[in-house]
């Protein structure tokens, strides 16, 4: 499965017609951990996709499963889903970015509490903390939230979407001044695209733009 996910990430990156990537679990959980022989590159391969990536957390996400979800851009979940990083109970550390990505989402102290105590939180608490971005009461509403989110992303210019993601991701490792400069450079780059011209025309003509990703 890890190999299939890495191949999927590469295919999504290379296919212009694909606007976003979503991953969900089979059955009643998203993922409760990885087998010991899972290729360690799988999470970073998904994280490297330049298009929007979404984790549809249809159930529990524990340990490596939660680390994989943290590597994606947005997370949609059910109120009853549970989340935890319990690796210390097995005498090991999170090794797929959990110690770095979780604090960036919910803060250092709250992250340490989750990891040091193996605390389990539910979907409502995850939304309050900022670990997830959308919450659904049941599976039917989860599907609706997912469809609405994809429709929104699809209506945006693909080039602009990728550049916004690049600005946010790279900006984390920069000073504010450097981040502002990056934003200005990416804005100037977007101005040269056909999508930008289409956006202006659509605004003037009072219609929805038809973005082609060029």
N, C-alpha and C positions, 0 to 999 in steps of 0.2 A: 504494500500500500504506500509506503514511503517513496518508493521508486516511482509509482504511478503519480503521486502528488508532485514530485519534482518535474516529471515529464509534463504534467498539466500546467505547472507554473511557466515552464518554457513555452508551451504552446500558446497560452494566454498572452504572454509577452509578445510573441511573434505575430499573432493574428490581429490585424487592424480592426476587423469587424467586431471583436470581443471588447466590450466596454468595461467589464468588471468581472471579478472572480468571487464566488461564494463557496464556502465549505460548510457542510453540516454532517451530523452523525447519522448512522443507521440504527434504527431502534429507538430506545428511550433515553439514551445518553449521547452526549457529543463525543467525549473520549475520557476514559478514566485512567489513562496512562499508556506508555509505550512498552513494547517488548524490549528486552535488553539489546537485541541485535538490530534495532532500527537505525537506518542511516542517519547520522548526526547532522547531515546537511539539509534535511527536509524542511525544518522550520525557517532557516535562513533563506532557502530557495523561495519559499512563499513570501517572506518578508521583502525580498528583493523585487517583487513584481511592481512595476511602475504604475499600473492601473489600480483603481480602488479594489480593496479586498475586504470581504465581509465574512465573519464567523457567525453562522446561524446556530446558536447554542440551544439545540432542541432538548437538552437535558443536562445532566451533570458534566462538569469539566474539571477533572482533578489532575494534579501533577503535570506531566508532560502535555496532557490534553489542554490544560489551561494555558501552559506556556505557548502552545501552538496558536491558540486563540488570541493571546496577547500580541503575537507577531503580525496579526492582520489589522487593518485600519479601523474597522467598525465591528461592534459586537451586538447582536440581537439575541434576546433570551426570554425564557419563560419565568414567571414569578417563582415557580416551584423548583427551578434548577438550582443546583448547588455548586460552589466553587471552593477550591482549596489547593494549597501547595503543601503536601505532607511528606516530602522527600526526607526530611530530617528524621522521621520515624524509622526510615530504612537505613539510616546512617550515611546518606548521600545528600548532595546539594542539588538544587535545580540546575540543569546544565543546558537548557535550551533558551536562555535569555530571561528567565523569570526574575532573577535577582536584579536585573537592570530595567526591564520594561514595566514591571508592576509598580515600582516606586515612581516612575515617570507619569503613571496614571493616577495613583491614589496617595502618593506621598511616602516618605521613607518610614516614618513611625508606624503607620497602618500596615505597610508591607511587611515590616519586621514582625509585627504581631501575628500576621497571618502565617508567615514562614516559621517563626520560632515556636509557635504554639499549635501549628497545624489547624488553625481555626477554619471552620466551614461556614461560609456565608451563603445566603440565598439570593435570588434574583433581585428582590427589592433592595436589599442592602448593597448589592453590586452596582445597581443604578445610582443609588445615593452617593456612593463613593466615587463613581466615575469609571468603574471597571468595565461596565457595559454602557452602550449608548442608546439602546432601545429596549423596552420591556413590553411583553405581551402576556395577557392573562391566561391564554390557552393556545393550543396548537393552531386552531383556525385563525385566531388573531395574529399569531406569529407569521403565518403564511401571508396574511394581508399586509402586515407591516413590511415584510420582505419585498413583496410586489411593489408597494408604494415607493420604497427606497430605491429599488432598481429603476423604476420609471423616472424618478427624479434624477438619478445619475445619468440615465440615458438621454435625458433632455438637455444636459449640459454639454458644452464643447469638449470633446475628448482631449484635445491638446491642453486646454486650460485646466482640466481636471488633473492631468498628470503633472502639470507645472505647479499647481497648488500643493499637491502631495509632496513633490520634490522640495518646495520651499519650506514646508512644515517639518519634514523629516530631517533635512540637512541643517535647518535652523537650530535644532536642539543642540548641536555641537559647535555652535558659533556664538560670538558675542552679539549683543543686540545690533551694534553697528554693522557687523559683518552680515547678519541676517537681513537687515534692511537693504544692504547693497545687493544681496542675492535676489531679494524680491524685486528690486528695480531692474536687475538684469533679466529676470524671467518675464517681467511685464513687457520689457522692450522686445524680447523674443516673441512673445505672443502677438504683439502688434504687427508682426510681419506675416502672419498666417492668414489663410483664406477663411478660416473659422471666425477670426476677429472681424474681417470685412463683412461676412454674412451676418454676424451679430448686429453690426451697425445698421445694415440694410433692413434687417427684420425689425429693428426698433423703429426706424423711420417709417417703415411700411405698416407698422402695427400688426405684425404677425409673429408666429412662433418661428424661431430660427431653425434652419436645417443644417446641422453641423456634420461635416464629413471627416473631421480629424486631420485636416491638412492646413 
